[in-house]
Amino acid sequence: MGLLYKSTRSSRTATASEAILKGLSEDGGLFVPERIPALDKTPRELGQMSYGEVAYEVMKLFLTDFTEEELKSCIEGAYDEKFDTEVIAPLVEAEGVWFLELFHGKTIAFKDMALSILPYLMITAAKKNHVDREIVILTATSGDTGKAAMAGFADVPGTKIIVFYPKNGVSPIQERQMVTQKGDNVLVVGIHGNFDDAQTGVKKLFSDRRLEEELARAGYQFSSANSINIGRLVPQIVYYVYAYARLLAEGRIGDGERINVVVPTGNFGNILAAYYAKLMGLPIGKLICASNENRVLFDFFSTGEYDKNREFILTSSPSMDILISSNLERLIYRISGDDPERTAQLMRQLAEDGSYEITEEMRERLSDFYGGYAEEQETFDKIRSLYEDTGYVIDTHTAVAAAVYDRYQEETGDRTPAVIASTASPFKFARSVMTAIDPGYGEVTWDDFALVDELSRIANVKVPAAVEELRTAPVLHTAECEKGEMEAMVRDFLGLRKK
Ligand SMILES: *Cc1c(COP(=O)(O)O)cnc(C)c1O
């Protein structure tokens, strides 16, 4: 029997390919697998496999309406020379922990791990479901998703892609990556607001039934490349399984030995993938959820109350500057005992009051998680001390995780081997990283590329091609809009009538 997906907010179901095409369920809920499949290969067996082969072993269990041939062809298309290392996701040891480098794809952040395969999954899903309309990918980005999605979807026949990013909420390199994106099917817009504004605006467009009908008449349908799409979530489970299998194959851990996983978290997609890996039977102990100063998840884990009514703080880890973590809904659904009414009610409360509280019983089901947060200074101190002690340079997001992990160890004394998800290349956040290493760099008037060169020199790492290209790439997108104008931008791009 194939695995079906259920909405977190009603009794609606969908096949995997339907869920990928839709992104979000009509009732506003997120699709979740009706059960989490168990791994049917041992970590030892998986340790003999390439990244692509492990990807197949994991994804086949979730995307059961894809044929073997379809899935393998998606995987081959995605995990090829676009990545600058054959192993795709290398593990690097520093100070006794394993940094799982997820930034060797085209846009040098972990979003590439899933967004390099999503277009293939989507096109395959469209064919399977006899969709003849053009798919319009509508995405809100805190900086990394947008570029990675565009890199995946640019000039893919039968698709268009529209990206909204917070005009003043991304790093200069991130912005440059986006506004230089080529492709005739691409629209990039900087909005005058923060990431949550962009995400809320996009969700609103998704749930506008009138607009949907109008789109259909014009030959379009929306889909999502955000991490609410299970086509993003499932490929993210792969690298946790792969990392465990590698550690085992290399004799770093023993059979059945547990590892802890530390994830710098924003929308709760990456850590949820690690949780699913654990539920599949991978020996993971604690899931350590690391937040920056926007510590809404830390507060949630400590008090059981989710409350987004607070100041939005711009930090040096902008991809985690988020107050509404969309994927948390999937965890809420699970700890409610798969109760769609309950979940819908809490999500309604979040939409109306900006907060909700879970029951004691639900809280007890969160014991796999540890929530922590790091302030800006701790994050910077971690980058510097790790560099000084080992020569290894990590980016600001990864540093939030590393700092939280230090605190976790101090608090608990837990010495279980740990894997830290290293979510971006330090070159993507060169200014912050260099300032952390030596505050003197914060005062120099160099442009970002001069800092990139300096980082390359002190870290003894070649400047990634993704950054090198940006030096001379022409700016192709200059559109900006107010929060309330997102629909108008979409209508204009798709040639729909003005409202
Ligand atoms: C997106 C992103 C995160 C947060 O990941 P979530 O899945 O949203 O929790 C962390 N670090 C970087 C560099 C990112 O791009």
PDBQT file of the ligand as one rigid body, heavy atoms in Angstrom, charges set to zero:
ROOT
HETATM    1  C1  LIG A 501      17.004  28.324   6.212  1.00  0.00    +0.000 C 
HETATM    2  C2  LIG A 501      18.223  28.357   7.037  1.00  0.00    +0.000 A 
HETATM    3  C3  LIG A 501      18.209  27.970   8.380  1.00  0.00    +0.000 A 
HETATM    4  C4  LIG A 501      16.942  27.568   9.096  1.00  0.00    +0.000 C 
HETATM    5  O1  LIG A 501      16.431  26.365   8.629  1.00  0.00    +0.000 OA
HETATM    6  P1  LIG A 501      14.907  25.964   8.944  1.00  0.00    +0.000 P 
HETATM    7  O2  LIG A 501      14.678  24.722   8.193  1.00  0.00    +0.000 OA
HETATM    8  O3  LIG A 501      14.084  27.115   8.437  1.00  0.00    +0.000 OA
HETATM    9  O4  LIG A 501      14.784  25.823  10.410  1.00  0.00    +0.000 OA
HETATM   10  C5  LIG A 501      19.404  27.969   9.065  1.00  0.00    +0.000 A 
HETATM   11  N1  LIG A 501      20.552  28.355   8.475  1.00  0.00    +0.000 NA
HETATM   12  C6  LIG A 501      20.601  28.743   7.184  1.00  0.00    +0.000 A 
HETATM   13  C7  LIG A 501      21.896  29.181   6.611  1.00  0.00    +0.000 C 
HETATM   14  C8  LIG A 501      19.445  28.749   6.415  1.00  0.00    +0.000 A 
HETATM   15  O5  LIG A 501      19.498  29.122   5.137  1.00  0.00    +0.000 OA
ENDROOT
TORSDOF 0
